Amino acid sequence: MDNTINRQSERIVWLDVVRIVAMLMVIGVHCIDPFYISPAMRDIPEYTQWAANYGSFFRPSVPLFAMMTGLLLLPVKQTMTDFYKKRILRVLFPIIIWSVFYNLFPWFTGLLGLPKEVIGDFFCYTQGSESQALEDALKDVAMIPFQFSFKENHMWYMYLLIGLYLYMPFFSAWIEKATNKEKRIYLGIWFVSLFLPYMNAYIAPLFGVNYLFGEATWNAYGLFYYFAGFNGYLMLGHFLKKGNDWGIGKTISICVILFIIGYYITWAGFSSAAADSTSTEEEMELFFTFCSPNVAIMTAAVFLLLQKIRINNQVIVRFLARTTKYGFGIYIVHYFIVGPFFLLIGPSSIPIPLQVPLMSICIFAVGWLFVACMYKIFGKNAVYIVG
């Protein structure tokens, strides 16, 4: 979702392919939300099964964007002030504008005389429990600087993105001086930190404790805290930016093996939780955690494989550039139409395995057209609306 402007080079051609794959994966992740968030849908085994199948397959989505951010922007070549102005201010206005729209939506439905249940049809995480009162909508708007709401569930990444931007100039100072060996050591410690969600869930209870590695009720910052999180994906993208000298056969073999291992762990864990009607939201999401070893190896596999793509046809190159140009805007607006497309396609005779790919492509196309229209209407000023 990083809106970094594409540079004209062969590397950016394959990176545009990564962008398209990541965008479709992100939309696909949200297309399966109605499959398992709604209690009614969870009672339909086939929906739960395909939520596990597709949800596991799409987990590299967000980490791929973090890797691309690290690849393109590290080390930071601007002053801190210039970097913040160019990166943070450009994303801040669209985030605020669309967060306001999402949070005012329940009030708009009330103005139009629509039943409250329509809110749940658009945003499955609300479960139709949202108020249509203006006062409640304004309370949610006032919370935007501090937290997203269930109506704009996808906006969680925007807070993370701004946080990564804030962090990058400081991280960059070390990266410029670090050797490849030191970067590998950093990535090694980060990879160990990815096991923390599972250690807290499965190992800590064996010892009758609630915390590990120095964490406590008075301390949330344990042993691996300073190496954990999406900053590892920033480093991984930066570290892999030059590619490798593997042949295509070796690349495919390694990447397929890594992806299958990561996919199976993700799928098995989520399927087990989904099959248990007493599973909490935390238990449902545990194996979907982006900063986990299974998702990390899937992400690295997709990145390394797509990195080998070479496209010389200029028609395809231009198509990829045009298609990915509006990625940031598509991400911001697409959640508005996930629910309606599920209502349109879900009850149809289209087989459930085909519904998610079809929904993803349709939502991507509609989002692209909307953002393109914004640029047509507002010209360069559209950047302040859709990024």
N, C-alpha and C positions, 0 to 999 in steps of 0.2 A: 504493500500500500504506500510505500515511499514514492513520492512524486518527483523523484530525481529526473531531470531532463536527459533524454537519451543522447549519447554521443555516437557519432558515425564511425563505427569500427566493426570489425568482424566479431569481436567478442560481444558487442552489444546486440548483434543479431541473435546469437544463442541466448543472450540474457532476455531478449524480448520473448523468446519461446518459454523461458522459465517464468516470466511474468504472466503470460497467458495461462500456463498450466496452474500457477499459484492462484490466479484470480478465479479460474473455474473451480479449483479445489475449495477455495473460501466460500464461494456461492454454494457449492455442493454440500459443504458442512452445514450451512444454514438451511438448505433444502430438506435435510433429514431431521432437523429440529422437531417438526410436527410429528415425525414418525415415533418418537419415544418420549417427548416432553409431555404430550397429552396422555392422561391416564387411559382414555378411551382407545388411543392408538396402541398403547403398550399391551392392551388385551388382545391385540391382533398379532399372532406370532410372526406372520410374514413381514409386517412392518418392522417389528423389533429385529428380525433377522437381517433385513436390508439396511436398517440403521447401523447395525454392527458392521456389516460388510462394507458399506460406503463410508461410514464415519471413520473406520480404521484406515481405509485407503486414502482418505483426504487429509489425514493429520499433518502431513508436511506443509500444508498451505501457509500458515502464518510464519513458521520458522524460515521458509524459503524467502519471504519478504524481508525478514530480519537479516538473513545472509546477504541478500542483494544490497541492502543498506550498507552493511559493513564493507562489501566489495567495492561499492561505488564511492563511499565517503571517507573511508579510513586509508591512510591517515588524513586528518583534516588539514587542508591547505590554506584555510582562511583564518583571520583573527576570530577570536571567540565571538565578538560582537557581530561581525559580518556573517558568520555561520548561523548564529541564532536568528538574525534578521531574515536571512534567506530561507532557512528551513522552518523555524517555528512559526513565524508570522504567516507564512504562506499556507500552512495547514490549520492554523488556529481559527481563522475566520470561517472557513467551511465547516469545521467541527462545531463551532458555537451555533452557527445558523441552522444546521441540520439537526443538532441536538434539541434546539428550541422547537423545530417543526415536529420532531418525533414526540416530544413531551406535550405539545399542544394538541396532538391528534385526538386523544380521547374527548377533549372539549369540543373540537370540531364535529365529531360524530354526534355529540349531544345537540349542537346547533342545528344539525341536519335532521334531527329527529330519529336517528338510527338507534337500535337497541344496543345496550352496553356490551352484549356478546360479540359484536362486530370487532371490538378491540382485540379480543382473544383470537378472532379469525385472522387478524393481521399480524399480531405478535403473540406467538404461542406461549412464551414464557410468562405472560401476564395471567393466563388462564381465565381471561374475561373478568378479572376482579377489579379492574381499574375504575376509578371514579370519573365521571364526565363533568365534574364541577370545575369551573375556571380556577377557583382557589387552589384546588389540589394540583392542577396542571402547573400553576405558577410556582407552587412549592417545589415541584420537580425541576422546573426551569432554574430556580434559585440554587438547586443542588448541583447543577452542571459543573461548576468549577471543582467540585469535590468527588463526584461519582456519576456513573452512567445509570440509567434505569433499565428495567426489563423491556421497555418499549424500544430502546436503542441498544439492545444487548451487544451488538457488534462493535459499538463505540469503545469497548474496553481497550481495544488495540490502539486507539488514538491517544489515550493517556500514556500507554506504554511507549508509543512512538515519540511523543514529546519528551518523555523521560530519557529515552535513548539519545535523542538529540542533545539534551542537556548534558549528558554524561560523555558524549563522544569527544569533545575537545580535550578533556582530561585524560581519557583512555588513549587518545591519539598520541599524546606526548610520550607515553611509554612505548607504544607500538613503533614509533619512529626509531627508537633506540634499541629495541629488543631484537635479538637474533632469532633465527628460525627455531633453534633448539629451545629457547626460552618461550617462544609462542607455543610450541608443541607441549611443553610442560604445563603452561597455562590451560591449554585445551584438555590435557589429561586430568588435571585437578577438577576442571569444570565437568568433565564427563563423569567423574566420581560423584559430584554433587547432584547429578541427574537421578541418582538412585534414592535420594532422600525421601521423595513421596512414598515409595514402596517400603523403605526402612521404617518410616514413621507409622505406616499402616500395618505392617506385618511383624517387624522385628521388635519394635518398642513394646508392644503388648506381651511378647514372650518374656520380657524382663520385668513386666509389671510397672512400666514407666510410661509417661505421656510425652516425654521429650528426649532428644538425643543430642550428643555432641555439644553439651554446654547450654542448650536452650532450656529455658525455665519460664515460670510465670512472670518473672521480672526481666527476662532476656530473650528476645526473639532472634538474636544475631549469633548463631552458632558457628561451629568450626568452619563449615564450608560456605557460609553465607556470602562472603565477599567474592567468591568465585561463581556463585550460582546465578541462574536467570538467563535472560535473553542476550546479555552482553556476550555470552559464549557463542551464540549464533552470529553476532557481529564479527567476532574474531574468526570464526570458522569461515565465513564468507570472505573475509580479508585474506586468510591463510590460503584458501583454495583458488584465489583469483587468477593465478598464473596457470592453473590446470596441472596436468601431469603427463608423463610420457608413456602411459599405458596404451597398448593397442586397443582397438575397438572391441575385439573379442574378450580380452581380459577385463576391460571396463564393464561390459555387459554382464559377464559372469559374476564379478565381485558385487556390482550394484544390485543385480537380481537376488543374490544370496542375502545381502544385507537387508534389502527391502522385505523379502519374505520373512526373515527372522523378526524384524521389527513389526511387520504387519501381523504375524501370528500372535505375538505377545499382546499387541494392542487389541486385536479381535477377540482373543480368548478371554482377556480380562474384562473387556466391556460386555461381552456376551454373558459371562457368568453373573455380572452385576445386574444386567438387564433382565435376566431370567428370574431374579429374586424380587418379588413385589415389595419386599421390605427394604430394599436398597435405598440409601439416602442419596441426595444429589451429589455429595462428595464422593461416595462410593461409585456412582455411575460415571463420574468424570475422571476418576483416578487414573485409569489406563489411557484416557484421552489427553492427559496432561502434556502440554507442548514441551515443557522442560523435563523430559524423561528419556532414559536411554533408548527405549524402543522407537520413540518418535524421532530422536536425534539421528539414529542410524538410517531410518527411512528417508529423512530429509537429505542427509549427505548422499545417499544413493541416488535420489532423484536429481540432485544438483550435479553430481559428477557425471551422470549419464547424459543429461541435457547439455552439459558443457562440451560434449564431443560433437554436437550438431554443427554442421557447416552448410550454410545456404548462400549460394552465389547468384541465384535468380533475383534480379532487382525488383521484379514485380512482387515476389513473395516478401522480400526485404521491406518494401514500402508498405505492404499490407500489414505486416507485423508491427511496424512502427506506428501506423495509424490506429491499429486495433488496441495497442497498449497505451496510447497517448492519454486516454481518459480513465486509466485504471483507478486512480485515487478517487475520482468522482463516482465511478461505478461502485466502489466499495462503500462510500458514504450513503448513497441513495438506494442501493439494491434491497436493503432489508424491508423497505416499504412494500415491496411487491412479492416477497417470498410467500407470505400467507395467501394472498389472492391467487397466485399460481398453484399453490397446493390445493386450494378449494376448486380450482378449475380442472387440474389434471388428476388429483387424488381420486375422486369418485368415478373417473372415466374408466373405460375398458382397457386402457393402456396397461400392460403388465407392470407390476411394481418395480422390477429391476430396471425398466426403461424410464420410469417416471423421474428419477433424480437427474440422470443425464439430460433429459429433455427439459426439465425445469431449469437446470443450470444454464443451458445454452440460451433458452428464451429470456431468462432474467438478465443474463449478460448482454444480450442483444438490445433489450428494452432499456437497460441502464446506459449502454453506450449511446443509443439514439438520444436519450434524454440529455446526457452531458454534452453531446455534439450540438444539440439544439440550444443549450445554454450558451455555448461559445458562439453560435450563429447569431443569437439575439444580443448578447452582452459584449461580444468581442473579447478583448484581452481582460476586461473587468470580470469575466466569468471565473477567473482564477480565484477571486475572493468568495465565490459562491460554491463552486464544485472542485476547487483545487487545480 
